[in-house]
Amino acid sequence: MDHLQAIRIFARVVETGGFSRAAQSMQMPNATVSKWVRSLEDHLGVKLLERSTRSVNVTTEGVAYYERIQPLLTELDDIEATLGRDRANPRGALRVDTGGSTASGILIPALPAFCARYPDIQLQLSVTDRTADLIAENIDCAIRSTADDPALVTHAIGTLRWTTCASPAYLAAHGRPLHPQQIVDDGHAVVGYFSASSGVTQPLRFDRDGESIVLGDVRSTVLVSESNAHLATALAGLGIVHTLDFMVRPAIARGELVPILTDWRPAPLQVYLAYPPSRRYSAKVRVFADWVSQIYANLQDG
């Protein structure tokens, strides 16, 4: 028995939901698919699938086996792609973890070009503002603002500028601060951003001509833990927000938000692509890294 072939066939039966669809996708007779799966079950000494005349159900042992082999098959495909003819035309699923604002404001608007260039890659965007465990959750790569996880490989892919702003209605009612300290002294409302995982609220940082100011004790009646919600609070006039420029730039252009303290911008935020060491030679990760680096470079030019 070709053990690897039997494993691949079993995986296709699970993924397609039946022998017929698996046989069609692998261009082989139904009887051959069934024979390979039975050989695998005999080799393992467990029943992986429950068969009936109308359906095929995965057993508890089959589910556990599939969950263990699927990442290994994906990694094997990546290894073969880097060595073979698929290197220039990578294929298969690519799971990318990113925050909500990055997905909606940066990646998705640019995705048509990526999909046209790499039509055989199925991009799966895992959108969350929490820090996912890439290895445990079988995620290929993630866009992050830190490079402090020793278990991951990280590469800088670009920077993002900061902007402090508020709605015209808020500024008309409460005045426009001309110095960062006025945010505290004048009792301005600040919509805070806190980490969903740690609960820590992000301080407001300002820099100008070598002078740095950090405001950690501000009046916040509303705090959010998701980036698109942070933008929505600013548009609703709930207070001042200190956020990444690409998030608020369209609203500023429409006159829905007004930038303040523009000469007090802190240093840009460094952005990284992080991935498990097992994805180091993945052709899919490599082409995505090249593409997303160019996207961030274009943001700086815009």
C-alpha positions, 0 to 999 in steps of 0.5 A, a space after each residue: 500500500 502507498 501509505 501517503 496516497 491512502 492518507 491523501 485519499 482519505 483526506 479528500 473523502 473527509 473534505 468533499 463529504 463522500 467517496 464519489 466527490 473525492 473520486 471525481 476530484 482525484 480523477 479515479 474510480 469510486 471503487 479505487 477510492 473505497 479500496 484505498 480507504 479500507 487499506 488505510 483502516 486495516 493498516 491503522 486498525 481503526 474505522 475512520 468512516 461509517 458507510 451507508 447507502 446514502 451517506 458517509 460519516 467520519 468516526 470520532 477516530 477519523 476526525 482525530 486522525 484527519 485533524 492530525 494529518 491535514 497540517 502535515 499534508 499542507 506542509 508537504 505540499 508547500 515543501 514540494 512546491 518550493 522544489 518543483 514547478 509550482 514554485 512560480 505558481 503556488 497553489 492551495 489554501 493560505 490562511 492569514 491572520 490580521 486585524 479588522 482594520 487591516 483587513 478592511 482598509 488595506 488588504 481587501 481593497 487590494 486583493 483583486 490584483 493578488 487573486 488575478 496574479 495567483 488564481 490557484 491560491 485560496 486566501 483565508 483571512 482570519 480577521 480578529 484583533 486578538 493575538 492568535 497562536 499561529 502554530 496551535 491554530 495552523 495559521 500560515 502567517 499573520 500581520 502584526 505590530 510586534 516581533 517579540 514572539 521567539 517561536 515565530 519568524 518575523 520580517 518587517 514589511 512596512 510602517 503606518 503613520 498615526 493621526 489624532 482626530 475628532 468629529 467637527 461636532 465634537 470640536 465645535 462643542 468642546 474646543 480644539 486642543 493645541 497641545 497634547 497636555 490640553 487633552 487632560 487639562 481641559 477634560 477632553 473625552 478620549 475614546 480609548 483602545 484596549 487589548 481584548 487579550 490583556 485588557 491594557 489600554 493603549 496610551 496616547 503618544 506624541 512626539 515633536 522636535 525631540 520632545 515626547 509626551 505620553 498621556 495615560 490618564 485621560 478621561 475615557 467614558 467609552 473604550 473599545 477593543 476592535 479597530 473598526 469600532 474605534 473609527 465608528 466612535 469617532 464618527 459618532 462624536 464620542 470623543 478624540 481618537 488616536 489611531 492609524 492614519 489609513 483608518 481615518 484618512 477617507 473620513 478626513 477627506 470627506 470632512 467627517 473627521 478633523 485631524 488635530 495636533 498634526 505637528 505632534 505625530 509619534 513615530 510610525 508604527 512598524 508592521 511585521 509579517 510573522 509565521 511559524 518556522 515550518 512555513 519558512 520555505 512555503 511558496 505561498 507565504 513567500 509570494 504573499 510576503 512580497 505582495 503585502 510588502 508592496 502594498 505597505 510601500 504604496 501606502 507610504 507613497 499615497 
